[in-house]
Amino acid sequence: REYLGDGNFGGLYRRPDAVSRVDDARPFLVANTGMFLLAEFHLAAALAFTDAARGTAADVALGHVARAKESLALLEAWAAKSPVNFRHRVLLVRAEILALSHNQSTASVADVIRLYEEAGETARRGGFLLHEGIAYERAADFCEQVGLPRFARTLLDDAIYAFERLAAHPKADLLRRRRGEGMHEAHLER
């Protein structure tokens, strides 16, 4: 279990070795005793693969995207049976994949942002604060990438707010520093 947890957080928090951690953890999935850990593994794996696809050669990126789509297919099957628990995960992975194809003019900026926003909102309604924060953080990253800094700041505020509600204060502080604020400055009141 600890091995799988390492792989999950490696993918979620963008460790440089996230893909290798996912690969190392995969053989241990047969020992998994619950759906929660399996779902988290596949979300983390998909996010690790989409992260790894960024900034790599086209053939390498396509391989990572294909692996992300394998995890997405499982998440989609589970979402069909239990949308409250899985739909936000599906939307987040779809947004990540669509964001990668944005450079090839396959997707409009609005389409990508809409998916991230729906992922964050769906996660919030289901009580998945960690996933809400991740969705908004990644939406902010995308907006920065496409030259929408004002949208990026707003989405980063939403991510900080989600992590604060989760009591993940170190993560919220990290995002504040990224935004240019000192630690514990400007806690959002909503």
Disulfide bonds with the S-S distance in Angstrom:
none
